[in-house]
Amino acid sequence: MSCVAVCPTRALHHHDGDVPNLSFVEQDCVQCGMCEKACPENALSIQARFNWDQESRQAPQTLHQEQPALCLRCQKPFAPQSMVNMLQDKLRGHSHFSDETSLRRIAMCEDCRVIDMFESMADDPTQQLKY
């Protein structure tokens, strides 16, 4: 997630396991606004404030949570389902994703995606020349 990647204090955290989520620890936030600018979905906004309650300020708050995408090959949860859908929609019609096999790889985990690519090249070695 780009918002998590740009946070200089690591106030934002993401977990892609069984239930993908985005969490926030208010105490760690310096309100720089980098996360807000980097968010591709404009889902974050900054409010200047100070939380006087130490316990709630230090507790991680879940900002967003959703169903995981399960890998088509191994069924391992690997990313939010909405992210996989969005990538497939955006890349559909692109020359590098013109065949359904390439588009399906987006719905595979990082390990299975590589395995699938090598298996398809072993089946048809000339395929790699098409790119």
N, C-alpha and C positions, 0 to 999 in steps of 0.2 A: 504494500500500500504506500502510495507516494506521500501521504500525510505523515505516516509513521516514520518514513525514511528521512524526512527533512526536519523532524523535531529535534532541536539541539539538546534538549534536556531529557529526552526519552519519556516525556509525560504521556505520550500515546503509545499503546502497545496493541499488537494484534496477535491472535491465536488462530491458526488454521486447522486445528485438530478436529475433534468430533463435532464441535459446534463453533464455526468461525465467528469471532467477535472482535470488536474494537473497544478497547477500554482506555480510561483516562484517569490519571492521578493529579488532582488539582494542585497539590503542593509543589509538584515538580514543574508546573507550567510557568513560564516567564512572560506569557502573553505577547510573544513576538509576532504572531500572525502568520508564520511561515506555513503551518498546517492548513490554514484557511485558504491561502493562495495556491497551495499545491494540490488541494483536493479536486480531482477531475469531475466529481459529481456535485460540487458546491454543497456538501452536506454538513460542513462545520462552520461555526461562527464564533467569534470572540466577544465576550462581555467583560469589560474592565470591572473587576471587583476583588475583594479579599474576603475569603471565608474564615471567619473567626473561630469556627468549631474545628479544633485540631483533629478530632477523630474522623470527621467526614472529609476533611481536607486531605488526609493521608490515605483514605480508603479508595481502592480502584473502583471506578464507576463504569458500567457497561454502557457505551454510547450506541452501539449497534450490534445486533446478533442475527444470524440467519442460518438457513439450512446449508449443509455442505454439499459440494458436488462429489459424487463417488466416482472414482476412476472406472472407466469402461472395462478395463482388463482385470484389475485386481480388487476393485471395490473399496479401495482405501480412500477415506475423505482427504481432499487435498487443497480445496479452495472454496470460497463461497459460490454457490450455484449461480447467483446473479452475475458474478464476474465472468464465469464461463459462458453464460448466455450472451452477455454483452460483447465479449471477444468474438464469439462465433458470428454474431450479427454484423459486427464491424468488418470482419475479415471475409465474410461471404462475398464472392464476386472478385476478390483480389486475385491476381494472376498466380501467386504462390499458393493459394488455397482453392484453386479452381476444381480440384477433384475432392470428392467426399471423404476420402481417406485422410487427406491433410487436415480437413476441417474437423474430423473426428478426433484427431490427436490433441486438440485443444481440451477435450474432455477426458484426457488421461493424465495421470500423475507424472512427475518428472522422470521417474525410472521407466515406466511403461512406454512413455512417449519415445524415448531413445531406443528401447528394445523394438518397438513397432517400426521405427525408421530403418533400423538395420535389417530387420526381417524383410521389409519390402524391398530394400536394395539387394538383398541376397536372392530374392525371387526374380527381380528384374534389374540387373546391374546397370542397364542403360538409363534407368529412371533418373539417376543422379545427374545425368547430362542435361536434363530438361530444365534445370534451374539456371 
